[in-house]
Amino acid sequence: MTELDAEFLDILVCPKTKAPLVQSGDWLYSTDRVTRLRYPIRDGIPIMLIDEAETVSNEDFDRVVSAAPKAKEG
């Protein structure tokens, strides 16, 4: 797992909704509850392409976003 620098993560947003992101493992989760998208991190590089995003279940979204430090929903 690649831990992204906190300052770098602070400037990244979901390209579809512009919501803040939180990291969980090798994924960046959008904090937008409507879309519930997550973006992969490959070889330490966030892949911020909407076509590469996956929609997660409500349960997965709630688990990740509620566990994230300073989690803010978009």
Gaussian input, Z-matrix of N, CA and C with variables (Angstrom, degrees):
# hf/3-21g

backbone

0 1
 N
 C     1     B1
 C     2     B2     1     A1
 N     3     B3     2     A2     1     D1
 C     4     B4     3     A3     2     D2
 C     5     B5     4     A4     3     D3
 N     6     B6     5     A5     4     D4
 C     7     B7     6     A6     5     D5
 C     8     B8     7     A7     6     D6
 N     9     B9     8     A8     7     D7
 C    10    B10     9     A9     8     D8
 C    11    B11    10    A10     9     D9
 N    12    B12    11    A11    10    D10
 C    13    B13    12    A12    11    D11
 C    14    B14    13    A13    12    D12
 N    15    B15    14    A14    13    D13
 C    16    B16    15    A15    14    D14
 C    17    B17    16    A16    15    D15
 N    18    B18    17    A17    16    D16
 C    19    B19    18    A18    17    D17
 C    20    B20    19    A19    18    D18
 N    21    B21    20    A20    19    D19
 C    22    B22    21    A21    20    D20
 C    23    B23    22    A22    21    D21
 N    24    B24    23    A23    22    D22
 C    25    B25    24    A24    23    D23
 C    26    B26    25    A25    24    D24
 N    27    B27    26    A26    25    D25
 C    28    B28    27    A27    26    D26
 C    29    B29    28    A28    27    D27
 N    30    B30    29    A29    28    D28
 C    31    B31    30    A30    29    D29
 C    32    B32    31    A31    30    D30
 N    33    B33    32    A32    31    D31
 C    34    B34    33    A33    32    D32
 C    35    B35    34    A34    33    D33
 N    36    B36    35    A35    34    D34
 C    37    B37    36    A36    35    D35
 C    38    B38    37    A37    36    D36
 N    39    B39    38    A38    37    D37
 C    40    B40    39    A39    38    D38
 C    41    B41    40    A40    39    D39
 N    42    B42    41    A41    40    D40
 C    43    B43    42    A42    41    D41
 C    44    B44    43    A43    42    D42
 N    45    B45    44    A44    43    D43
 C    46    B46    45    A45    44    D44
 C    47    B47    46    A46    45    D45
 N    48    B48    47    A47    46    D46
 C    49    B49    48    A48    47    D47
 C    50    B50    49    A49    48    D48
 N    51    B51    50    A50    49    D49
 C    52    B52    51    A51    50    D50
 C    53    B53    52    A52    51    D51
 N    54    B54    53    A53    52    D52
 C    55    B55    54    A54    53    D53
 C    56    B56    55    A55    54    D54
 N    57    B57    56    A56    55    D55
 C    58    B58    57    A57    56    D56
 C    59    B59    58    A58    57    D57
 N    60    B60    59    A59    58    D58
 C    61    B61    60    A60    59    D59
 C    62    B62    61    A61    60    D60
 N    63    B63    62    A62    61    D61
 C    64    B64    63    A63    62    D62
 C    65    B65    64    A64    63    D63
 N    66    B66    65    A65    64    D64
 C    67    B67    66    A66    65    D65
 C    68    B68    67    A67    66    D66
 N    69    B69    68    A68    67    D67
 C    70    B70    69    A69    68    D68
 C    71    B71    70    A70    69    D69
 N    72    B72    71    A71    70    D70
 C    73    B73    72    A72    71    D71
 C    74    B74    73    A73    72    D72
 N    75    B75    74    A74    73    D73
 C    76    B76    75    A75    74    D74
 C    77    B77    76    A76    75    D75
 N    78    B78    77    A77    76    D76
 C    79    B79    78    A78    77    D77
 C    80    B80    79    A79    78    D78
 N    81    B81    80    A80    79    D79
 C    82    B82    81    A81    80    D80
 C    83    B83    82    A82    81    D81
 N    84    B84    83    A83    82    D82
 C    85    B85    84    A84    83    D83
 C    86    B86    85    A85    84    D84
 N    87    B87    86    A86    85    D85
 C    88    B88    87    A87    86    D86
 C    89    B89    88    A88    87    D87
 N    90    B90    89    A89    88    D88
 C    91    B91    90    A90    89    D89
 C    92    B92    91    A91    90    D90
 N    93    B93    92    A92    91    D91
 C    94    B94    93    A93    92    D92
 C    95    B95    94    A94    93    D93
 N    96    B96    95    A95    94    D94
 C    97    B97    96    A96    95    D95
 C    98    B98    97    A97    96    D96
 N    99    B99    98    A98    97    D97
 C   100   B100    99    A99    98    D98
 C   101   B101   100   A100    99    D99
 N   102   B102   101   A101   100   D100
 C   103   B103   102   A102   101   D101
 C   104   B104   103   A103   102   D102
 N   105   B105   104   A104   103   D103
 C   106   B106   105   A105   104   D104
 C   107   B107   106   A106   105   D105
 N   108   B108   107   A107   106   D106
 C   109   B109   108   A108   107   D107
 C   110   B110   109   A109   108   D108
 N   111   B111   110   A110   109   D109
 C   112   B112   111   A111   110   D110
 C   113   B113   112   A112   111   D111
 N   114   B114   113   A113   112   D112
 C   115   B115   114   A114   113   D113
 C   116   B116   115   A115   114   D114
 N   117   B117   116   A116   115   D115
 C   118   B118   117   A117   116   D116
 C   119   B119   118   A118   117   D117
 N   120   B120   119   A119   118   D118
 C   121   B121   120   A120   119   D119
 C   122   B122   121   A121   120   D120
 N   123   B123   122   A122   121   D121
 C   124   B124   123   A123   122   D122
 C   125   B125   124   A124   123   D123
 N   126   B126   125   A125   124   D124
 C   127   B127   126   A126   125   D125
 C   128   B128   127   A127   126   D126
 N   129   B129   128   A128   127   D127
 C   130   B130   129   A129   128   D128
 C   131   B131   130   A130   129   D129
 N   132   B132   131   A131   130   D130
 C   133   B133   132   A132   131   D131
 C   134   B134   133   A133   132   D132
 N   135   B135   134   A134   133   D133
 C   136   B136   135   A135   134   D134
 C   137   B137   136   A136   135   D135
 N   138   B138   137   A137   136   D136
 C   139   B139   138   A138   137   D137
 C   140   B140   139   A139   138   D138
 N   141   B141   140   A140   139   D139
 C   142   B142   141   A141   140   D140
 C   143   B143   142   A142   141   D141
 N   144   B144   143   A143   142   D142
 C   145   B145   144   A144   143   D143
 C   146   B146   145   A145   144   D144
 N   147   B147   146   A146   145   D145
 C   148   B148   147   A147   146   D146
 C   149   B149   148   A148   147   D147
 N   150   B150   149   A149   148   D148
 C   151   B151   150   A150   149   D149
 C   152   B152   151   A151   150   D150
 N   153   B153   152   A152   151   D151
 C   154   B154   153   A153   152   D152
 C   155   B155   154   A154   153   D153
 N   156   B156   155   A155   154   D154
 C   157   B157   156   A156   155   D155
 C   158   B158   157   A157   156   D156
 N   159   B159   158   A158   157   D157
 C   160   B160   159   A159   158   D158
 C   161   B161   160   A160   159   D159
 N   162   B162   161   A161   160   D160
 C   163   B163   162   A162   161   D161
 C   164   B164   163   A163   162   D162
 N   165   B165   164   A164   163   D163
 C   166   B166   165   A165   164   D164
 C   167   B167   166   A166   165   D165
 N   168   B168   167   A167   166   D166
 C   169   B169   168   A168   167   D167
 C   170   B170   169   A169   168   D168
 N   171   B171   170   A170   169   D169
 C   172   B172   171   A171   170   D170
 C   173   B173   172   A172   171   D171
 N   174   B174   173   A173   172   D172
 C   175   B175   174   A174   173   D173
 C   176   B176   175   A175   174   D174
 N   177   B177   176   A176   175   D175
 C   178   B178   177   A177   176   D176
 C   179   B179   178   A178   177   D177
 N   180   B180   179   A179   178   D178
 C   181   B181   180   A180   179   D179
 C   182   B182   181   A181   180   D180
 N   183   B183   182   A182   181   D181
 C   184   B184   183   A183   182   D182
 C   185   B185   184   A184   183   D183
 N   186   B186   185   A185   184   D184
 C   187   B187   186   A186   185   D185
 C   188   B188   187   A187   186   D186
 N   189   B189   188   A188   187   D187
 C   190   B190   189   A189   188   D188
 C   191   B191   190   A190   189   D189
 N   192   B192   191   A191   190   D190
 C   193   B193   192   A192   191   D191
 C   194   B194   193   A193   192   D192
 N   195   B195   194   A194   193   D193
 C   196   B196   195   A195   194   D194
 C   197   B197   196   A196   195   D195
 N   198   B198   197   A197   196   D196
 C   199   B199   198   A198   197   D197
 C   200   B200   199   A199   198   D198
 N   201   B201   200   A200   199   D199
 C   202   B202   201   A201   200   D200
 C   203   B203   202   A202   201   D201
 N   204   B204   203   A203   202   D202
 C   205   B205   204   A204   203   D203
 C   206   B206   205   A205   204   D204
 N   207   B207   206   A206   205   D205
 C   208   B208   207   A207   206   D206
 C   209   B209   208   A208   207   D207
 N   210   B210   209   A209   208   D208
 C   211   B211   210   A210   209   D209
 C   212   B212   211   A211   210   D210
 N   213   B213   212   A212   211   D211
 C   214   B214   213   A213   212   D212
 C   215   B215   214   A214   213   D213
 N   216   B216   215   A215   214   D214
 C   217   B217   216   A216   215   D215
 C   218   B218   217   A217   216   D216
 N   219   B219   218   A218   217   D217
 C   220   B220   219   A219   218   D218
 C   221   B221   220   A220   219   D219

   B1=1.4606
   B2=1.5228
   B3=1.2984
   B4=1.4531
   B5=1.5153
   B6=1.3211
   B7=1.4730
   B8=1.5261
   B9=1.3318
   B10=1.4590
   B11=1.5208
   B12=1.3118
   B13=1.4635
   B14=1.5343
   B15=1.3225
   B16=1.4661
   B17=1.5303
   B18=1.3258
   B19=1.4706
   B20=1.5261
   B21=1.3348
   B22=1.4616
   B23=1.5297
   B24=1.3126
   B25=1.4568
   B26=1.5295
   B27=1.3214
   B28=1.4667
   B29=1.5261
   B30=1.3352
   B31=1.4644
   B32=1.5292
   B33=1.3353
   B34=1.4590
   B35=1.5264
   B36=1.3208
   B37=1.4620
   B38=1.5227
   B39=1.2970
   B40=1.4562
   B41=1.5332
   B42=1.3193
   B43=1.4682
   B44=1.5243
   B45=1.3176
   B46=1.4660
   B47=1.5238
   B48=1.3425
   B49=1.4702
   B50=1.5235
   B51=1.3092
   B52=1.4876
   B53=1.5263
   B54=1.3294
   B55=1.4670
   B56=1.5319
   B57=1.3399
   B58=1.4660
   B59=1.5269
   B60=1.3253
   B61=1.4574
   B62=1.5198
   B63=1.3135
   B64=1.4687
   B65=1.5184
   B66=1.3304
   B67=1.4553
   B68=1.5190
   B69=1.3233
   B70=1.4578
   B71=1.5219
   B72=1.3169
   B73=1.4605
   B74=1.5145
   B75=1.3183
   B76=1.4635
   B77=1.5220
   B78=1.3436
   B79=1.4652
   B80=1.5237
   B81=1.3312
   B82=1.4617
   B83=1.5276
   B84=1.3116
   B85=1.4634
   B86=1.5194
   B87=1.3284
   B88=1.4579
   B89=1.5202
   B90=1.3058
   B91=1.4595
   B92=1.5206
   B93=1.3291
   B94=1.4573
   B95=1.5260
   B96=1.3154
   B97=1.4624
   B98=1.5374
   B99=1.3124
   B100=1.4572
   B101=1.5349
   B102=1.3258
   B103=1.4699
   B104=1.5290
   B105=1.3345
   B106=1.4669
   B107=1.5356
   B108=1.3285
   B109=1.4642
   B110=1.5272
   B111=1.3395
   B112=1.4562
   B113=1.5206
   B114=1.3315
   B115=1.4589
   B116=1.5221
   B117=1.3302
   B118=1.4660
   B119=1.5294
   B120=1.3230
   B121=1.4653
   B122=1.5174
   B123=1.3296
   B124=1.4676
   B125=1.5223
   B126=1.3198
   B127=1.4686
   B128=1.5249
   B129=1.3398
   B130=1.4534
   B131=1.5143
   B132=1.3256
   B133=1.4699
   B134=1.5241
   B135=1.3300
   B136=1.4697
   B137=1.5293
   B138=1.3033
   B139=1.4649
   B140=1.5309
   B141=1.3196
   B142=1.4603
   B143=1.5267
   B144=1.3177
   B145=1.4566
   B146=1.5284
   B147=1.3056
   B148=1.4601
   B149=1.5301
   B150=1.3205
   B151=1.4646
   B152=1.5224
   B153=1.3233
   B154=1.4665
   B155=1.5292
   B156=1.3199
   B157=1.4684
   B158=1.5257
   B159=1.3345
   B160=1.4605
   B161=1.5227
   B162=1.3237
   B163=1.4525
   B164=1.5212
   B165=1.3345
   B166=1.4612
   B167=1.5279
   B168=1.3108
   B169=1.4640
   B170=1.5276
   B171=1.3172
   B172=1.4672
   B173=1.5198
   B174=1.3353
   B175=1.4627
   B176=1.5272
   B177=1.3416
   B178=1.4657
   B179=1.5324
   B180=1.3282
   B181=1.4614
   B182=1.5267
   B183=1.3290
   B184=1.4686
   B185=1.5233
   B186=1.3378
   B187=1.4605
   B188=1.5299
   B189=1.3229
   B190=1.4646
   B191=1.5280
   B192=1.3140
   B193=1.4651
   B194=1.5431
   B195=1.3093
   B196=1.4728
   B197=1.5210
   B198=1.3278
   B199=1.4651
   B200=1.5247
   B201=1.3228
   B202=1.4656
   B203=1.5213
   B204=1.3351
   B205=1.4730
   B206=1.5230
   B207=1.2922
   B208=1.4580
   B209=1.5156
   B210=1.3093
   B211=1.4640
   B212=1.5202
   B213=1.3317
   B214=1.4613
   B215=1.5105
   B216=1.2936
   B217=1.4556
   B218=1.5165
   B219=1.3449
   B220=1.4459
   B221=1.4921
   A1=109.23
   A2=115.26
   A3=122.40
   A4=109.14
   A5=116.61
   A6=120.79
   A7=107.97
   A8=116.36
   A9=120.22
   A10=110.25
   A11=115.31
   A12=121.87
   A13=109.23
   A14=116.43
   A15=121.70
   A16=111.95
   A17=117.70
   A18=120.07
   A19=110.80
   A20=116.35
   A21=120.57
   A22=109.78
   A23=116.39
   A24=121.39
   A25=111.32
   A26=117.16
   A27=121.23
   A28=113.04
   A29=117.71
   A30=119.02
   A31=112.68
   A32=116.64
   A33=119.37
   A34=110.25
   A35=115.98
   A36=122.14
   A37=108.44
   A38=115.77
   A39=121.26
   A40=108.35
   A41=118.42
   A42=119.10
   A43=113.91
   A44=117.36
   A45=120.34
   A46=111.77
   A47=117.47
   A48=120.58
   A49=113.99
   A50=116.38
   A51=123.22
   A52=112.04
   A53=117.50
   A54=122.03
   A55=109.40
   A56=117.44
   A57=120.51
   A58=110.69
   A59=115.55
   A60=122.02
   A61=110.59
   A62=116.39
   A63=121.85
   A64=107.27
   A65=115.71
   A66=120.48
   A67=110.91
   A68=114.43
   A69=122.08
   A70=106.47
   A71=115.87
   A72=120.04
   A73=110.49
   A74=115.84
   A75=120.87
   A76=111.89
   A77=114.97
   A78=121.08
   A79=109.77
   A80=115.43
   A81=122.29
   A82=106.69
   A83=114.96
   A84=121.37
   A85=110.16
   A86=115.44
   A87=119.93
   A88=107.78
   A89=116.62
   A90=120.47
   A91=112.08
   A92=116.78
   A93=121.51
   A94=109.24
   A95=116.65
   A96=122.54
   A97=112.44
   A98=118.68
   A99=121.28
   A100=110.74
   A101=117.40
   A102=120.07
   A103=112.84
   A104=119.08
   A105=125.09
   A106=111.90
   A107=116.29
   A108=120.58
   A109=111.51
   A110=114.84
   A111=120.35
   A112=108.00
   A113=114.55
   A114=122.63
   A115=109.02
   A116=117.47
   A117=119.66
   A118=112.40
   A119=114.43
   A120=122.09
   A121=105.13
   A122=117.28
   A123=121.79
   A124=109.80
   A125=115.68
   A126=121.42
   A127=111.17
   A128=116.33
   A129=121.68
   A130=114.93
   A131=117.52
   A132=121.95
   A133=109.65
   A134=117.46
   A135=119.54
   A136=110.27
   A137=116.42
   A138=121.71
   A139=106.86
   A140=115.10
   A141=121.42
   A142=111.26
   A143=115.60
   A144=122.01
   A145=108.48
   A146=116.47
   A147=120.41
   A148=110.39
   A149=117.63
   A150=120.89
   A151=112.82
   A152=118.38
   A153=122.80
   A154=112.10
   A155=117.03
   A156=121.38
   A157=110.68
   A158=114.31
   A159=121.81
   A160=108.16
   A161=116.34
   A162=121.12
   A163=108.07
   A164=116.43
   A165=120.78
   A166=110.02
   A167=115.01
   A168=120.30
   A169=110.19
   A170=116.10
   A171=120.65
   A172=110.55
   A173=117.32
   A174=121.55
   A175=111.28
   A176=116.54
   A177=120.58
   A178=110.15
   A179=116.19
   A180=120.56
   A181=110.62
   A182=117.09
   A183=121.35
   A184=111.55
   A185=117.03
   A186=121.30
   A187=111.18
   A188=116.22
   A189=120.70
   A190=111.37
   A191=117.07
   A192=120.67
   A193=110.96
   A194=117.23
   A195=118.74
   A196=112.17
   A197=118.22
   A198=121.56
   A199=112.63
   A200=117.39
   A201=120.73
   A202=111.40
   A203=116.13
   A204=118.13
   A205=110.12
   A206=116.56
   A207=123.02
   A208=111.55
   A209=117.04
   A210=120.66
   A211=109.84
   A212=114.60
   A213=121.31
   A214=107.54
   A215=117.03
   A216=118.85
   A217=108.88
   A218=113.90
   A219=120.22
   A220=111.94
   D1=136.58
   D2=176.34
   D3=-101.07
   D4=119.66
   D5=176.73
   D6=-89.19
   D7=116.52
   D8=179.72
   D9=-74.74
   D10=147.22
   D11=177.10
   D12=-60.74
   D13=135.20
   D14=-176.32
   D15=-58.68
   D16=-39.75
   D17=-179.95
   D18=-66.48
   D19=-37.69
   D20=177.63
   D21=-66.22
   D22=-44.58
   D23=179.78
   D24=-62.21
   D25=-33.94
   D26=179.21
   D27=-63.53
   D28=-27.18
   D29=-178.08
   D30=-93.75
   D31=-14.85
   D32=178.41
   D33=-78.64
   D34=142.73
   D35=174.74
   D36=-136.96
   D37=162.46
   D38=175.60
   D39=-63.21
   D40=126.07
   D41=-178.76
   D42=-67.00
   D43=-20.56
   D44=-179.68
   D45=-86.53
   D46=-44.22
   D47=-172.66
   D48=-112.28
   D49=-12.99
   D50=-176.08
   D51=68.22
   D52=16.67
   D53=177.69
   D54=-75.86
   D55=152.00
   D56=174.79
   D57=-60.29
   D58=159.60
   D59=-179.77
   D60=-116.93
   D61=151.60
   D62=171.65
   D63=-128.37
   D64=147.03
   D65=-179.00
   D66=-97.57
   D67=138.04
   D68=171.98
   D69=-140.95
   D70=107.96
   D71=-176.07
   D72=63.21
   D73=-132.54
   D74=179.87
   D75=-97.68
   D76=37.49
   D77=178.54
   D78=-136.42
   D79=146.60
   D80=170.05
   D81=-109.98
   D82=122.73
   D83=-178.68
   D84=-100.95
   D85=129.62
   D86=171.33
   D87=-70.62
   D88=142.30
   D89=178.84
   D90=-88.89
   D91=10.46
   D92=177.35
   D93=-81.15
   D94=112.72
   D95=-175.93
   D96=-66.19
   D97=-27.77
   D98=-177.87
   D99=-70.02
   D100=-47.01
   D101=-176.14
   D102=-88.42
   D103=-34.06
   D104=-179.82
   D105=50.38
   D106=47.48
   D107=-178.19
   D108=-88.67
   D109=151.32
   D110=171.06
   D111=-134.31
   D112=146.87
   D113=-176.70
   D114=-119.45
   D115=138.89
   D116=-178.03
   D117=-76.89
   D118=154.40
   D119=169.25
   D120=-113.84
   D121=118.54
   D122=-178.82
   D123=-119.27
   D124=124.97
   D125=-179.42
   D126=53.00
   D127=37.83
   D128=177.81
   D129=80.24
   D130=5.72
   D131=-177.36
   D132=-114.08
   D133=120.04
   D134=175.58
   D135=-67.05
   D136=129.21
   D137=178.43
   D138=-97.49
   D139=94.58
   D140=-171.99
   D141=-96.92
   D142=51.64
   D143=177.36
   D144=-109.20
   D145=130.64
   D146=-178.51
   D147=-58.70
   D148=-35.97
   D149=179.37
   D150=-65.90
   D151=-20.49
   D152=179.72
   D153=-93.00
   D154=-8.04
   D155=-176.72
   D156=-74.90
   D157=154.11
   D158=174.80
   D159=-122.67
   D160=146.36
   D161=173.57
   D162=-91.04
   D163=130.72
   D164=-179.11
   D165=-103.37
   D166=163.99
   D167=178.81
   D168=-69.40
   D169=162.22
   D170=175.52
   D171=-58.68
   D172=-39.91
   D173=-178.33
   D174=-63.98
   D175=-45.36
   D176=179.10
   D177=-64.24
   D178=-44.21
   D179=178.33
   D180=-57.20
   D181=-50.58
   D182=-178.49
   D183=-60.80
   D184=-41.88
   D185=-179.48
   D186=-61.73
   D187=-47.97
   D188=-175.68
   D189=-70.89
   D190=-50.08
   D191=-174.65
   D192=-67.28
   D193=-38.43
   D194=-179.98
   D195=-71.07
   D196=-26.42
   D197=-179.51
   D198=-85.68
   D199=-14.42
   D200=-175.79
   D201=-74.00
   D202=139.79
   D203=175.50
   D204=-63.45
   D205=136.20
   D206=178.79
   D207=52.14
   D208=38.37
   D209=-178.82
   D210=-63.83
   D211=130.05
   D212=176.98
   D213=-127.39
   D214=128.15
   D215=175.94
   D216=-81.58
   D217=142.50
   D218=-179.94
   D219=-81.70

